[in-house]
């Protein structure tokens, strides 16, 4: 009876932004990135990639409530780096990783199909 | 690419309905995100709008409509070219966002007339119920069973017009292109991600390295080990070919990341003065 429409989990509301960035005032060089209409599929992968960067002191994400389709990612970096740079680098790295995987997969398929023939 | 992984992939099996591969040199989080994408975010075609003209069967309209929606439709090359109906600028439906399907069955004989997916006619021959795929070839060998929609008695009829739209599993399970994604890592529990009270009770996985050793049930504990090798087995429903499921899944993940990158760029450049 109270079920929200299913498309609400991935379509942005009118005027809702995809990412909202807020500085964390409690510690230096930290920020909260609120990503709307996304779930663990992106949250976990971004968090794991951020942790690989040695200049990132803290990286964590949470989906505060399963009925609210967004996640909050908190990033803290060293003095010489900024959370925004870390975030954008993480996305770039992930995109290159997925692209590489795509290429290798296409090669694997071609080899398999040629092997069958 | 300072800290990116360089994943490798090894295809072990590729059939009409199944694909098995081993993904290595990547994190558990990437493998899991891929699994999630294969299940919920790879788009397919399914009927999403129906107008019933005649229904004198014993099943009520909504019941039949629900069943019709769940029928898997072949989506292979079509779904990439179609737009989502909500993004299309046409009023209602058009060629570039939907495919029309019709059904018109009346039971005239004495026996029970089974209305199956064989009776569904599509305006686009590439988008048909999965059971009607390759009808002309190999009729004797096919164990394709047409999906039963309803049964009609003499005098009863069922007539409807429907539109199939593009969508993905997150919105409704009818758009899901896999029946299951089997995902395994660390078959011998070297990382101790799980604790077996009695390891000898558990059968060894097909991917286990300890299959020949009779007295070893668990590998040695590796305290600094990380999950590195992931065994996938994707069972397709038939709407997309298994290799296309993986390719489209990777493309969807890349698109999500690209969109995020673009939005982050917009957001960061807007607030350049306030946030430092």
Interface residues (C-beta under 8 A of the other chain):
Chain A: X6 X7 X9 X10 X11 X17 X18 X19 X20 X21 X23 X31 X33 X35 X38 X39 X40 X41 X42 X44 X45 X47 X48 X49 X52 X53 X84 X87 X88 X89 X91 X92 X93 X94 X95 X96 X97 X98 X99 X100 X101 X102 X104 X105 X106 X108 X109 X111 X112 X113 X116
Chain B: X1 X2 X3 X4 X5 X6 X7 X8 X9 X10 X11 X14 X21 X23 X26 X27 X28 X29 X30 X32 X33 X36 X37 X40 X41 X86 X170 X171 X172 X243 X246 X247 X250 X251 X253 X254 X256 X257 X258 X259 X260 X261 X263 X264 X265 X267 X268 X271 X275
